[in-house]
């Protein structure tokens, strides 16, 4: 058993923690402010008359750092958010009143893992690998799983294994594997609720292209109203071949934010 696998005995279930640990210096998109954590008050700095002491912390972070969810306010196209909402009018007083992360309801939904890397027999797909629709559907068929309306679909490229390598995970020169528009359009036609991946920007990033063009973000967030979850830890559910589960996820209830750190759980009955 690893730290990612949690037994919840009283509920008769097993829960897999799909979130990355938040740490100073962890790899992240260059488009966002970094995570920072300090302890301004430590034990012994102030001691009460009875000998007791307390410590406290302070964090600053971008909302799209570590394992996080993109709200529909995160991306616009030609000045519009999902549903044709005017992107400028949606922002009132520096907060996205429409489509902010506070509008995302907590998720308790059927989750599906599509383990493309395992299906192709590799630990990690190459950085220049764009997952084709044939590869995606073949992986589903090999797992004997299906995508249904309202699902949360998690896609494993194996790139998450590079998270502890720092900048290698960002993949600037190498690119980052993931789906392109073909798979995204197919998933949108299935009516999924959200999609996640073990990579830094969810979709395929071409070598040397960075985060300049993100067509899947446009297709999901703007055109289809599908939430995106990034930088997930999908290694243990891959090892245990857990392809179907209940996905439990709740963003921080930050009014008007474009995203939020999350700690998603894949919950299955204990066998």
Legacy VTK file of the C-alpha trace (Angstrom):
# vtk DataFile Version 3.0
C-alpha trace
ASCII
DATASET POLYDATA
POINTS 271 float
0.000 0.000 0.000
1.278 3.457 -0.881
0.435 6.856 0.536
-1.879 7.328 -2.445
-4.086 4.390 -1.407
-6.384 4.965 1.553
-8.618 2.395 3.224
-11.819 3.855 4.609
-12.882 0.925 6.721
-16.009 2.408 8.243
-17.504 3.119 4.841
-16.460 -0.205 3.337
-14.656 1.521 0.482
-11.148 2.122 -0.774
-10.151 5.621 -1.856
-7.288 6.548 -4.156
-5.863 10.027 -3.719
-5.418 11.480 -7.220
-3.829 14.775 -6.134
-0.205 15.857 -6.139
1.340 17.111 -2.920
1.633 20.906 -2.838
5.291 21.833 -2.400
7.445 24.908 -2.996
9.275 24.547 -6.303
6.980 21.925 -7.808
6.700 22.066 -11.624
3.945 24.260 -13.023
2.804 26.131 -16.092
4.856 29.297 -16.642
1.569 31.163 -17.153
0.648 31.108 -13.442
1.970 32.416 -10.108
3.788 29.739 -8.071
2.839 28.054 -4.834
4.541 29.451 -1.719
4.256 28.326 1.896
5.740 29.950 4.985
5.404 29.386 8.730
5.474 32.884 10.266
4.870 31.594 13.778
6.618 28.494 15.049
6.388 26.561 18.284
8.387 28.414 20.902
8.071 31.832 19.283
5.326 32.530 21.783
4.653 30.369 24.824
1.546 30.670 26.981
1.701 30.763 30.756
0.727 27.074 30.931
3.567 26.083 28.582
1.386 25.671 25.490
2.476 26.951 22.103
0.927 27.200 18.641
2.259 27.437 15.101
0.545 28.858 12.027
1.055 29.022 8.278
0.476 31.276 5.308
0.245 30.261 1.659
0.134 32.196 -1.590
-0.598 30.415 -4.842
-2.008 30.684 -8.289
-5.286 28.832 -8.661
-3.914 26.775 -11.570
-0.961 25.232 -9.719
-0.642 21.611 -8.614
-3.674 19.380 -9.098
-6.435 21.830 -9.993
-9.648 22.360 -11.919
-10.302 24.946 -14.617
-13.551 26.877 -14.278
-15.390 27.909 -17.435
-14.189 31.478 -16.827
-10.604 30.375 -17.449
-10.665 30.577 -21.254
-12.452 32.817 -23.738
-12.621 32.774 -27.509
-13.174 35.925 -29.545
-14.270 37.717 -26.378
-16.819 35.110 -25.272
-17.020 32.466 -22.538
-19.161 29.318 -22.614
-22.739 29.936 -23.695
-21.825 33.179 -25.447
-21.287 35.061 -22.189
-19.351 38.272 -22.782
-15.959 37.746 -21.124
-15.594 41.380 -20.071
-19.112 41.687 -18.686
-18.680 38.423 -16.756
-15.925 40.044 -14.695
-17.303 42.469 -12.111
-14.948 44.127 -9.660
-12.130 41.806 -10.625
-14.201 38.647 -10.027
-15.804 36.380 -12.614
-19.361 36.424 -11.325
-20.419 34.254 -14.263
-18.628 30.930 -14.754
-16.272 31.453 -11.790
-15.092 28.415 -9.851
-17.793 29.053 -7.225
-20.345 27.914 -9.838
-18.828 24.396 -10.045
-20.958 22.035 -7.997
-19.129 19.355 -5.963
-18.723 16.218 -8.066
-19.774 12.756 -6.987
-19.891 11.064 -10.367
-18.906 7.971 -12.277
-15.238 8.196 -13.161
-13.434 6.343 -15.933
-9.677 5.891 -16.337
-8.469 5.544 -19.927
-4.943 4.182 -19.526
-3.509 4.840 -22.977
0.116 4.406 -21.892
-0.535 0.962 -20.415
-2.545 -0.089 -23.472
0.355 0.868 -25.749
2.756 -1.020 -23.512
4.886 1.896 -22.378
5.564 3.535 -19.037
5.335 7.030 -20.510
4.262 8.246 -23.923
6.820 10.378 -25.739
6.453 14.136 -25.465
5.578 14.505 -29.137
2.820 11.883 -28.964
-0.709 13.075 -29.693
-3.182 10.399 -28.614
-5.290 9.441 -31.626
-8.979 8.619 -31.497
-8.185 5.042 -32.547
-5.687 4.638 -29.683
-8.152 6.137 -27.222
-11.074 3.928 -28.276
-8.861 0.826 -28.475
-7.725 1.455 -24.882
-11.352 1.726 -23.770
-12.247 -1.515 -25.543
-9.234 -3.356 -24.124
-10.273 -2.278 -20.612
-13.888 -3.259 -21.348
-15.061 0.140 -20.186
-17.301 2.708 -21.796
-17.796 6.456 -21.595
-21.286 7.572 -20.578
-23.065 10.885 -20.378
-22.133 12.819 -17.231
-18.883 10.915 -16.627
-15.555 12.326 -15.495
-12.953 10.836 -17.853
-9.316 10.623 -16.701
-6.620 10.070 -19.319
-3.246 8.573 -18.414
-0.271 9.187 -20.680
2.263 8.209 -17.998
3.721 11.718 -18.084
2.907 12.057 -14.392
5.954 9.893 -13.669
8.042 12.961 -14.551
6.440 15.206 -11.924
9.353 14.805 -9.502
11.811 15.678 -12.303
10.780 19.334 -12.228
11.135 21.093 -15.564
11.021 17.808 -17.470
7.353 17.638 -16.477
6.735 21.074 -18.040
8.047 19.661 -21.326
8.992 22.862 -23.123
11.501 21.394 -25.576
10.211 17.811 -25.576
6.501 18.505 -25.772
3.915 16.787 -23.576
1.714 13.845 -24.648
-2.052 14.121 -24.564
-5.204 14.250 -26.608
-5.878 16.623 -29.481
-9.048 17.962 -31.006
-10.208 14.642 -32.491
-10.468 12.868 -29.137
-11.819 16.006 -27.459
-14.644 16.335 -29.987
-15.558 12.681 -29.549
-15.654 13.050 -25.767
-17.798 16.173 -26.094
-20.312 14.252 -28.211
-20.554 11.688 -25.387
-21.740 14.449 -23.039
-19.044 14.068 -20.386
-19.052 16.415 -17.392
-15.306 16.829 -16.883
-11.993 15.386 -18.006
-8.611 15.117 -16.340
-5.067 14.022 -17.120
-1.696 13.394 -15.483
0.017 16.164 -17.446
0.577 19.877 -16.939
-1.887 21.279 -19.464
-4.198 18.285 -20.038
-3.842 18.296 -23.826
-0.981 17.550 -26.196
1.728 20.219 -26.284
3.939 20.079 -29.356
7.738 20.177 -28.831
8.939 23.757 -28.497
5.402 25.184 -28.720
4.857 25.659 -24.993
1.414 26.702 -23.795
0.723 29.173 -26.591
-2.069 27.270 -28.357
-4.548 25.112 -26.407
-7.342 24.054 -28.790
-8.755 21.397 -26.442
-9.187 24.029 -23.726
-11.219 26.080 -26.161
-13.291 23.116 -27.267
-14.041 21.912 -23.725
-14.303 25.117 -21.686
-15.748 27.518 -24.258
-17.639 25.399 -26.739
-18.851 22.493 -24.593
-18.895 23.550 -20.927
-16.664 20.637 -19.886
-14.373 21.188 -16.887
-10.663 20.301 -17.079
-8.577 18.809 -14.240
-4.790 18.934 -14.603
-1.637 17.505 -12.981
-3.367 14.446 -11.546
-1.664 11.447 -9.944
-2.997 8.436 -11.823
-0.195 5.967 -11.117
-1.756 3.789 -8.414
-5.123 3.345 -10.123
-3.154 2.342 -13.220
-1.133 -0.252 -11.278
-4.321 -1.637 -9.715
-6.231 -1.463 -13.018
-9.037 0.546 -11.497
-10.873 1.703 -14.606
-14.290 2.562 -13.124
-14.936 4.293 -9.800
-16.836 7.068 -8.078
-14.964 10.326 -8.538
-15.325 12.701 -5.589
-14.087 16.253 -6.157
-14.876 19.681 -4.732
-13.075 22.917 -5.636
-12.401 25.580 -3.051
-15.437 27.848 -2.961
-13.560 30.967 -4.105
-15.989 33.536 -5.440
-15.112 34.634 -8.955
-11.903 32.622 -9.388
-10.930 31.018 -12.705
-9.737 27.808 -11.072
-8.990 26.055 -7.805
-6.656 23.486 -6.268
-8.480 20.180 -5.750
-7.891 16.829 -4.083
-9.903 14.323 -6.133
-10.583 10.829 -4.832
-11.356 7.675 -6.809
-13.604 5.604 -4.549
-14.287 1.897 -5.074
-15.940 -0.825 -2.990
-13.476 -2.854 -0.949
-13.088 -6.297 -2.419
LINES 1 272
271 0 1 2 3 4 5 6 7 8 9 10 11 12 13 14 15 16 17 18 19 20 21 22 23 24 25 26 27 28 29 30 31 32 33 34 35 36 37 38 39 40 41 42 43 44 45 46 47 48 49 50 51 52 53 54 55 56 57 58 59 60 61 62 63 64 65 66 67 68 69 70 71 72 73 74 75 76 77 78 79 80 81 82 83 84 85 86 87 88 89 90 91 92 93 94 95 96 97 98 99 100 101 102 103 104 105 106 107 108 109 110 111 112 113 114 115 116 117 118 119 120 121 122 123 124 125 126 127 128 129 130 131 132 133 134 135 136 137 138 139 140 141 142 143 144 145 146 147 148 149 150 151 152 153 154 155 156 157 158 159 160 161 162 163 164 165 166 167 168 169 170 171 172 173 174 175 176 177 178 179 180 181 182 183 184 185 186 187 188 189 190 191 192 193 194 195 196 197 198 199 200 201 202 203 204 205 206 207 208 209 210 211 212 213 214 215 216 217 218 219 220 221 222 223 224 225 226 227 228 229 230 231 232 233 234 235 236 237 238 239 240 241 242 243 244 245 246 247 248 249 250 251 252 253 254 255 256 257 258 259 260 261 262 263 264 265 266 267 268 269 270
